[in-house]
Amino acid sequence: MKQHFHISLPSTMRFRDPTQSIPLDDNSSGLRVIAAGQWRCATSSLQLAFERILDPPFAPSMHGAYLMPSPAKLRKAVLCQRLVSSVERQKVLKELFTGYNASSDWPGFAFVDDLLDLYPDCKVVLNTRSSAHAWEGSVRGSLRFYSTYTYRLLTFWSPQSYWHYRLYRGYMKLAKQRHDTDDIFSAECYERHRLWVHKVAAGRGIPVLEWEPSQGWKPLCQFLAVDVPDELFPRMNEAAELSKLKVALLKRGLLQWSVTVIVLCLIAASLMLVKSKVAT
């Protein structure tokens, strides 16, 4: 019998809690659908839809929130962006995505080509915004900070934040190779990613559904060949969630800096005390 998954989602803690339980599907035959749109394209809402409402058969759904609490897993996905060999990339991706039936958000959208090679029966939903410029305004306001040296400095002592920072810097390099732009928060990158998704899917004979949240359940469910749920499409306030996450990460970073400074001061004071005793 198909196992049902009911995963506790909307909370800033899901990005930070390493003890969260992700009930992987031991009977999964691989990804059934990839939501290939970039960040801030209703990725969390789609994850919620896949896991709580369209289950079976689409739970659990890979999402960056499932990797971020684990620096080891996050590191593995981040470094995968640097691998030149598709064989090596797909080996890592197979390990990361085993047990998942869907994908929304990063790292899925960064590896659509590799994932379609691994799961050729997978369907592709290209989740979009109302316009490229609307997306740019949203993503610059909510995510660009994590790619800056300021974020790196303020959270210097956090392994999680280090790999979070490297995620964006690594995707910049990948986008430069793939889309000839390293401004991953630009309307230009948004459009080039959209065209790239169509290209890699068409090259494999896989249809793509372009979809945005305002269209609701009907086109999505028709494309996925499932019944339309008897409830409204879920809407998660990603902007508010990301704002809370930013505050939490910076608070932790500043606390770690405070502890570091206190420890260094205590060490310095101890050394001075020892030195003064030796001198006398």
N, C-alpha and C positions, 0 to 999 in steps of 0.2 A: 504494500500500500504506500502511496506517495506521502512522504513526510511533509507536514506543513511547518512553515517557519514564521515566527512572529518575533521580529527583532526590534528591540527598543531603539527608536531612532532619534527624534528631534531633540538633541541636547548638545551643547558645546562639548560636554564631556566625551562624546563619542569620538572626538578628534584627539583626546588626551588620555583616556583611561585604558591602560594596558591590560586590565583585567576583564574588559568587555568580552562577552561570549559571542562568537560568530559560529552558529551551527551550520557547518558545511554540509552539503548534500553528498553523502557517501555513494549514492546511486546515480550521481550526475554523469551524463555522457558528454558533457562539455557545454560551452556557451550556446545558448539558443538565440540571444539577441544582444547586440552591442548598441548602446546609445553613444553615437560617435561625436556628438557635439562637445565643444570645449567647456571649460569652467563657466559658470554663470549662465548656463543654458538649461535651467531647471533640472540640473543633474541630481540634486537631492530629492526633488519631487518625483522624478522618474524612479530613483532607487526605492523610495517609499511605495510607489505604485507597483513596482515589480515584486517587492517583498511582502507587502501586507494585503494587496488587493488582487494582483494577478498571480497569486500562488495557490495551487500549482499553475504553471510549471516554472516560474521565473525567479524563484528565490533559492539561495541568497544572491544578491547583486553586488559585484565588486564595486568599490567606491574608495576614493582616497582616504576617507575617514576610517576605513578598516586597516589601512597600512600605517597611517601616521602615528598611532599610539605605540607602535613597535619600531624603534630605530633600526633594528636589524632587517625587518621586512621593507621598511621605507628605503633603506640604503640599497637593498637588492634591486628594487624597482627603479630607483634613481640612476644607479650605475648601468642598468640595462639600456638606458637612453644613449649611453656612450658606445655600446657594442656595435662593431661594424658588421660582424658575421650574423646573418639571419639565423643560422643554425644555433649559435650561442644565445642570441636573443630569445628565440623560441623555446629553448631549453629552460631558460629562466622564467619566461612567461607561463609555460606549462605548469611549472611548480607553483607560481603565484596564483594562477586562475583555477587550478584543480579544486573541484567541489563547489564552484560557482556556476549558476545557470544564466546569469545576465551580467552586464557591465554598464555602469554609468559613471561619468567623471573620469579623472586621471586615475590610474595609468592607462585605462582602456583606450581613450581617444588618441593617445600618443602612439599606439601600436595597432591601429586598425588593420593594416596590411598583414602583419605577423599573425594576429589573432584570426583573421579570415583564412590564412593558410593552415592554421592549427585546427580551426573549426569551420570547415567549408559549408556546412549546413546552417550556419548562423545567419540571422537576419540583421539588417542594419537600419537603425532609426537615426537620422541626422537631426538631433534636437537643435533648434535655432532660436534666435531672438527676433524681434520685429524688424530690426535692421542692424547692419554691421556697426553703425555709429552708436546705436543704443547699447550694444554689447560692449563697445570700447569704453563708453562712459562708466558702465557698471563695473567692468573688470579692473579698470585703472583705480577706481575708488575703493575697491574692496580687496584686491589681491596684489597689486603692484608693489606695495610696501614690503612684501615677503621676499622680493628679489633684490632688495637694497642692502648696501653695506651697513646702513643704520640698524636694520633688523639683525643682521649678522653680529654686529658689535654688542647690541643690547642683550642678546640672548646667547652670548659667546659660550657659556658653560653648559648649555643644554644640547645633548646629542640629538634629541628630536628636532629642535629648531635648526640645528646645523644641517641635517638632511632635508628638512623642509625648505630651507634656503637653497640648498643644492638642487632640489627638484626644479625650481624655477630657472636657476642658472643653467642647468643641464638642458632643459627644454628650449631655452634660448638658442643654444648651440645646435640642437636638433632642428629647430625651426629655420635656422640660417641655412642649413644643408638642404632641407626639404622645401622650404618656401622662399628662400633667398631674402629673408628678413629675420632679424633677431628681436624685433619689437613684438613680443608675443601678446602684448596688450593692445595692439592696434587693429583698426578695422581692416586694414590690408591683410594682416595675418589671419583674421577671422575668415575673410573671403577665400584666401588661398587654402586654408584648411578645409573649408567646405568643398571646394573644387577637387582637392586631393582625395577626400573621402569618396566622392563620386567616381573619381578615376580608378582608385584601387578596387572599389567594388565592381565597377563595370568590367575591369580587366579579368575578374574572376566570375563574371556572369551572375552577380548577386544584385538584386534590386535594392534600392534605397528609398526609404520614406522620409521626406523632409517634413518635419513636424515642429510646431511650437505650442506652448501650453494653452493658448487661447482656442485652439482647435479641439481641445478636450479629448475624451475617450474614443469617440467613434472611429476616426481614421487610424488611430494607433491599434485599436483592438481588431479592426478589419485586417490590417496588415499582419498582425500577429496571429490571426485566426483564432481568437478567443472571444467569448461573449462580453458584451459591454456591461461593466459593473453597475449595480443599482445604487450608486452613490457618486458624489461629485469627485472630479479629479483632485487629488491632494495638492495643496499649495504650501510649500515650506518657505518661510521667510529666510532665505539664504543670506541676505545682506545683514540682517540682525544677528544671525548665528555667527557669521564671520567677524562681525564687529566685536561680539563677546569673546570670540576665540582670540582675537588680536590683543584685547585687554588682558586676558588670562595668561597668554604667552609672555607678554611684556612684564606683567607683574612677577611671574616666575623668574624671568631673566634678571630683573632688577634685584629680586631677593637673593638669587644666586651670586650676583655681583656683591651684594652687601655682605653675605657670609664670607665670600672670598677676601674682601677687604679687611674684615674683622680678623679673620684667621692670619692674614699676612701681618696685620698690625701686632697681633699677639706674638707671632714668631719674632718680629723685629724687636718688640719690647723685651722678650725673653733673651734674645741674643745680646741686646744692650746691657741687660742686667748681669748676664754671665761675664761679659767683657769688663764691666765695672768691678765685679768681684775679683776677677783675675788681676786687674790693674792694682787693686789694693792688697 
